[in-house]
């Protein structure tokens, strides 16, 4: 099972790689579901990334904000 830090890193890295068009949240969750991540954990991590200022969400698309941190480099 992936830790929440590993999940956050994967989500942030994926969104960063596809930005500025944003990454669709649904397919990203589906990919992580295959690694044993449940919906509650996925939503918790995404909301934490948004509330911490690393991501923003619009119409189920996730975008990076430009904020970086050692964890995500």
matplotlib code that plots the C-alpha trace (Angstrom):
import matplotlib.pyplot as plt

x = [0.0, 1.2, 1.7, -0.2, 3.1, 3.8, 0.2, 0.6, 3.9, 2.4, -0.6, 1.5, 4.0, 1.3, -0.5, 2.8, 3.7, 0.4, -0.1, -1.2, -4.1, -4.7, -5.0, -8.4, -9.0, -11.2, -8.6, -5.9, -7.9, -8.6, -4.9, -4.2, -7.1, -5.1, -2.3, -4.7, -5.7, -9.3, -11.5, -11.6, -7.8, -7.5, -9.9, -8.2, -4.8, -6.2, -8.0, -4.8, -2.8, -5.5, -5.8, -2.0, -1.8, 0.0, -3.0, -6.2, -9.3, -11.7, -14.4, -12.7, -9.4, -6.4, -3.8, -0.5, -0.3, 3.4, 4.0, 6.9, 8.3, 11.3, 8.9, 7.7, 11.0]
y = [0.0, 3.5, 6.0, 9.3, 11.1, 8.8, 9.3, 13.1, 13.0, 10.9, 13.1, 16.3, 14.9, 13.8, 17.1, 18.9, 16.8, 17.6, 21.2, 23.8, 21.8, 20.1, 16.5, 14.9, 13.7, 10.6, 8.8, 9.6, 8.1, 5.0, 4.5, 4.8, 2.5, -0.2, 0.4, -0.1, 3.5, 3.9, 6.9, 8.3, 8.4, 9.8, 12.6, 13.3, 13.7, 15.8, 18.1, 18.4, 19.4, 22.0, 23.4, 23.6, 25.6, 23.0, 22.3, 24.0, 22.2, 23.3, 21.0, 17.9, 19.0, 19.5, 22.2, 23.0, 26.4, 27.0, 26.4, 24.0, 22.3, 20.0, 17.1, 17.6, 18.3]
z = [0.0, -0.8, 1.9, 1.7, 1.0, -1.9, -3.2, -2.9, -4.7, -7.5, -7.9, -7.9, -10.4, -12.7, -12.7, -13.1, -16.2, -18.0, -16.9, -18.1, -19.5, -16.1, -15.2, -15.1, -11.5, -12.4, -14.6, -12.1, -9.3, -11.4, -12.0, -8.2, -7.4, -9.2, -6.7, -3.7, -3.1, -2.0, -3.0, 0.6, 0.7, -2.8, -2.0, 1.4, -0.3, -3.2, -0.7, 1.4, -1.8, -2.7, 0.9, 1.1, -2.1, -4.3, -6.6, -7.6, -9.0, -11.7, -13.2, -12.0, -13.6, -11.3, -12.0, -10.3, -8.6, -8.9, -5.2, -4.7, -1.7, -1.1, -0.8, -4.4, -6.1]

ax = plt.figure().add_subplot(projection="3d")
ax.plot(x, y, z, "-o")
ax.set_aspect("equal")
plt.show()
